[in-house]
Amino acid sequence: MAARDQTSAGQENGAEASGARQRSAEDFDIIIGFLGFWGIVVLATTVWMEVTGQPALGWAMALLAIVLAFWGMLRLRSKLPRRIARRRN
């Protein structure tokens, strides 16, 4: 009976580890969405500043930083292992 309890406890720890991995992937997805939203906002602002003839260098540099961060997060996200665990309902 004790061996069976240890085995089930080990399986639960494994499930927790895969759940932690799934949560980290979800964190990457949240950050990617956040960067994507602000990338669109800064892109629209940069275009507006260019069209109206106002200085847009700062906005363009911010857009570059956001795009590079977005690209880096996508690269990191692709290196995570595939999600095989399903969510518990």
Backbone as JSON, one array per atom type, in Angstrom:
{
  "sequence": "MAARDQTSAGQENGAEASGARQRSAEDFDIIIGFLGFWGIVVLATTVWMEVTGQPALGWAMALLAIVLAFWGMLRLRSKLPRRIARRRN",
  "N": [[0.83, -1.19, 0.0], [1.97, 1.23, 0.79], [3.89, 1.56, -1.19], [2.29, 1.97, -3.4], [1.14, 4.44, -2.73], [3.41, 6.06, -2.82], [4.03, 5.9, -5.52], [1.78, 7.1, -6.72], [2.07, 9.62, -5.62], [4.45, 10.41, -6.82], [3.6, 10.54, -9.47], [1.81, 12.64, -9.27], [3.57, 14.71, -8.66], [4.95, 14.8, -11.06], [2.9, 15.6, -12.72], [2.47, 18.12, -11.7], [4.88, 19.3, -12.41], [4.71, 19.28, -15.22], [2.52, 20.91, -15.44], [3.56, 23.28, -14.5], [5.32, 23.81, -16.55], [3.51, 24.2, -18.6], [2.24, 26.48, -17.68], [4.35, 28.3, -17.86], [4.65, 28.48, -20.61], [2.23, 29.65, -21.18], [2.64, 32.08, -19.95], [4.57, 33.17, -21.66], [2.96, 33.46, -23.91], [1.18, 35.42, -23.02], [2.9, 37.61, -22.68], [3.78, 37.91, -25.3], [1.38, 38.65, -26.54], [0.91, 41.07, -25.2], [3.13, 42.59, -26.08], [2.54, 42.58, -28.82], [0.13, 44.05, -28.91], [0.98, 46.61, -27.96], [2.86, 47.09, -29.91], [1.28, 47.52, -32.19], [-0.07, 49.83, -31.37], [2.07, 51.66, -31.09], [3.05, 51.6, -33.69], [0.89, 52.76, -35.11], [0.96, 55.29, -33.92], [3.5, 56.16, -34.73], [3.19, 56.24, -37.53], [1.19, 58.21, -37.67], [2.58, 60.42, -36.61], [4.54, 60.73, -38.58], [2.97, 61.32, -40.84], [1.77, 63.74, -40.13], [3.94, 65.35, -39.99], [5.46, 65.69, -37.69], [8.18, 65.2, -35.31], [9.32, 61.87, -35.37], [11.22, 60.1, -34.6], [11.8, 59.06, -32.03], [9.48, 57.54, -31.51], [9.72, 55.7, -33.58], [12.05, 54.39, -32.83], [11.19, 53.24, -30.44], [9.28, 51.53, -31.51], [10.96, 49.82, -32.96], [12.35, 48.61, -30.82], [10.23, 47.25, -29.58], [9.44, 45.49, -31.62], [11.77, 43.94, -31.88], [11.86, 42.79, -29.32], [9.47, 41.35, -29.43], [10.05, 39.54, -31.51], [12.19, 38.17, -30.3], [10.85, 36.97, -28.13], [9.11, 35.27, -29.51], [10.97, 33.51, -30.62], [12.07, 32.38, -28.28], [9.77, 31.18, -27.29], [9.26, 29.23, -29.2], [11.2, 27.38, -28.61], [10.39, 26.1, -26.35], [9.22, 23.03, -24.91], [6.67, 20.98, -26.46], [3.26, 21.27, -25.48], [1.84, 18.77, -23.66], [0.28, 18.06, -21.61], [-3.03, 18.18, -20.4], [-5.46, 20.55, -19.37], [-6.89, 20.52, -16.12], [-10.26, 20.15, -15.33]],
  "CA": [[0.0, 0.0, 0.0], [2.84, 2.39, 0.86], [4.53, 1.72, -2.49], [1.29, 2.54, -4.28], [1.03, 5.85, -2.37], [4.59, 6.77, -3.31], [3.93, 5.98, -6.97], [0.8, 8.11, -7.07], [2.65, 10.92, -5.26], [5.41, 10.73, -7.87], [2.86, 10.94, -10.65], [1.27, 13.97, -9.02], [4.67, 15.67, -8.81], [5.2, 14.91, -12.49], [1.82, 16.41, -13.29], [2.73, 19.51, -11.3], [6.0, 19.81, -13.2], [4.24, 19.59, -16.57], [1.63, 22.06, -15.29], [4.42, 24.47, -14.39], [5.83, 24.06, -17.9], [2.41, 24.75, -19.37], [2.03, 27.85, -17.24], [5.41, 29.15, -18.39], [4.31, 28.73, -22.01], [1.14, 30.62, -21.18], [3.24, 33.38, -19.63], [5.16, 33.66, -22.9], [1.86, 33.89, -24.78], [0.66, 36.69, -22.49], [3.88, 38.65, -22.98], [3.75, 38.11, -26.75], [0.17, 39.43, -26.81], [1.15, 42.42, -24.69], [4.04, 43.26, -27.02], [1.83, 42.77, -30.07], [-0.81, 45.17, -28.75], [1.71, 47.88, -27.91], [3.49, 47.29, -31.21], [0.29, 48.13, -33.08], [-0.31, 51.2, -30.9], [3.24, 52.49, -31.41], [3.08, 51.71, -35.15], [-0.1, 53.77, -35.5], [1.46, 56.6, -33.48], [4.63, 56.52, -35.6], [2.64, 56.63, -38.83], [0.51, 59.5, -37.48], [3.61, 61.46, -36.44], [5.17, 60.93, -39.89], [2.0, 61.94, -41.75], [1.53, 65.12, -39.72], [5.19, 66.09, -40.08], [6.09, 65.86, -36.37], [9.33, 64.3, -35.13], [8.86, 60.52, -35.07], [12.37, 59.21, -34.38], [11.63, 58.37, -30.75], [8.44, 56.53, -31.68], [10.25, 54.66, -34.45], [13.0, 53.6, -32.03], [10.38, 52.42, -29.54], [8.71, 50.47, -32.33], [12.04, 48.87, -33.22], [12.59, 47.85, -29.59], [9.1, 46.34, -29.37], [9.5, 44.44, -32.64], [12.87, 43.04, -31.52], [11.43, 42.02, -28.15], [8.45, 40.42, -29.93], [10.77, 38.5, -32.25], [12.92, 37.36, -29.33], [9.9, 36.15, -27.37], [8.66, 34.19, -30.39], [12.06, 32.53, -30.71], [12.13, 31.64, -27.02], [8.54, 30.38, -27.18], [9.36, 28.06, -30.08], [12.14, 26.43, -28.03], [9.76, 25.37, -25.25], [8.66, 21.74, -25.35], [5.25, 21.01, -26.78], [2.36, 21.01, -24.36], [1.16, 17.48, -23.79], [-0.66, 17.96, -20.49], [-4.3, 18.88, -20.56], [-5.91, 21.25, -18.16], [-7.89, 19.85, -15.31], [-11.51, 20.93, -15.26]],
  "C": [[0.87, 1.25, 0.0], [3.52, 2.65, -0.48], [3.55, 2.35, -3.48], [1.11, 4.03, -4.01], [2.21, 6.65, -2.9], [4.52, 6.92, -4.83], [2.93, 7.06, -7.38], [1.3, 9.51, -6.72], [3.66, 11.35, -6.31], [4.73, 11.17, -9.14], [2.27, 12.32, -10.48], [2.35, 15.02, -9.16], [5.01, 15.86, -10.28], [4.14, 15.77, -13.17], [2.01, 17.88, -12.92], [3.85, 20.11, -12.12], [5.54, 20.15, -14.61], [3.28, 20.77, -16.54], [2.42, 23.34, -15.19], [4.97, 24.82, -15.77], [4.74, 24.68, -18.75], [2.16, 26.2, -18.98], [3.11, 28.77, -17.79], [5.15, 29.46, -19.86], [3.18, 29.74, -22.1], [1.65, 32.01, -20.84], [3.88, 33.98, -20.87], [4.07, 34.17, -23.83], [1.29, 35.23, -24.33], [1.61, 37.82, -22.85], [3.89, 38.95, -24.48], [2.51, 38.94, -27.14], [0.31, 40.87, -26.37], [2.04, 43.21, -25.65], [3.36, 43.52, -28.36], [0.86, 43.95, -30.02], [-0.07, 46.5, -28.78], [2.47, 48.14, -29.19], [2.55, 47.95, -32.19], [0.02, 49.58, -32.68], [0.84, 52.12, -31.31], [3.39, 52.63, -32.92], [2.11, 52.79, -35.63], [0.37, 55.17, -35.11], [2.6, 57.06, -34.38], [4.13, 56.98, -36.96], [1.96, 57.99, -38.73], [1.51, 60.64, -37.38], [4.29, 61.76, -37.78], [4.23, 61.68, -40.84], [1.79, 63.41, -41.4], [2.81, 65.95, -39.7], [5.85, 66.38, -38.74], [7.27, 64.91, -36.23], [8.87, 62.91, -34.65], [10.01, 59.57, -34.76], [12.22, 58.42, -33.09], [10.59, 57.26, -30.83], [8.94, 55.38, -32.54], [11.25, 53.78, -33.7], [12.26, 52.72, -31.03], [9.74, 51.26, -30.29], [9.76, 49.4, -32.65], [12.31, 48.0, -31.99], [11.46, 46.85, -29.34], [9.13, 45.19, -30.37], [10.62, 43.45, -32.32], [12.52, 42.19, -30.31], [10.39, 40.97, -28.56], [9.11, 39.24, -30.65], [11.53, 37.57, -31.29], [12.01, 36.45, -28.52], [9.36, 35.01, -28.23], [9.72, 33.11, -30.53], [12.17, 31.71, -29.43], [10.93, 30.71, -26.87], [8.63, 29.13, -28.03], [10.31, 27.01, -29.52], [11.55, 25.67, -26.85], [9.22, 24.04, -25.76], [7.16, 21.86, -25.61], [4.43, 20.68, -25.54], [1.66, 19.69, -24.59], [0.13, 17.31, -22.68], [-1.92, 18.73, -20.81], [-4.68, 19.53, -19.27], [-6.93, 20.4, -17.43], [-9.12, 20.75, -15.22], [-12.08, 20.9, -13.88]]
}
